[in-house]
Amino acid sequence: MSDQLKEVINQQNKQQNTDLNQLDDIVQLVGFVIGEEEYAIPILAIQEIIKPFSWTRVPQVPAYVLGVFNLRGAVIPLIDLRAKFGLQIKKQSDETRFIVMRHGDDVAGFVIDRLTMAIRLKKGDIGPAPDTVNGNDTIIDGVGKQADKIITILKVNKLLERDF
């Protein structure tokens, strides 16, 4: 093998290792809006994002639980994040989506006002949850800082906790 070829291969290997190290430093999220605030969750927690369709009401559940829906044979609870966050209920629009999230065996659908974008943040650009929230009981995982805005990152496991 020529010396030039060896050099090219060595440079490619170094570049590949650098790229992998940089990927470890990146968090991939999906952003969405509830009310006037932007939130995000890890992309790997999303099973799917779908346009709204009909669901069945369930009696004796909190007001933020709209009911259940059938997704390919699985009955999944549907939670309105506006109501869960204490915001005024709003009629669904063309931008409204259901985000089906999964954490382990827990699955639920969440109604959001609209999707924003896929977000890639460096771990260094994510700060801890504000001091005003209650320790481990909070659904806030951290706060992502972008040049022009702040995004609240939510804990999927806390969103999926059943208190009904």
Secondary structure as GFF3:
##gff-version 3
##sequence-region A 1 164
A	DSSP	alpha_helix	3	24	.	.	.	ID=ss1
A	DSSP	beta_strand	26	34	.	.	.	ID=ss2
A	DSSP	beta_strand	37	42	.	.	.	ID=ss3
A	DSSP	three_ten_helix	43	45	.	.	.	ID=ss4
A	DSSP	beta_strand	46	50	.	.	.	ID=ss5
A	DSSP	beta_strand	65	71	.	.	.	ID=ss6
A	DSSP	beta_strand	74	80	.	.	.	ID=ss7
A	DSSP	alpha_helix	81	84	.	.	.	ID=ss8
A	DSSP	beta_strand	97	103	.	.	.	ID=ss9
A	DSSP	beta_strand	106	112	.	.	.	ID=ss10
A	DSSP	beta_strand	114	122	.	.	.	ID=ss11
A	DSSP	three_ten_helix	123	125	.	.	.	ID=ss12
A	DSSP	beta_strand	126	127	.	.	.	ID=ss13
A	DSSP	three_ten_helix	135	137	.	.	.	ID=ss14
A	DSSP	beta_strand	140	145	.	.	.	ID=ss15
A	DSSP	beta_strand	150	154	.	.	.	ID=ss16
A	DSSP	alpha_helix	156	159	.	.	.	ID=ss17
###
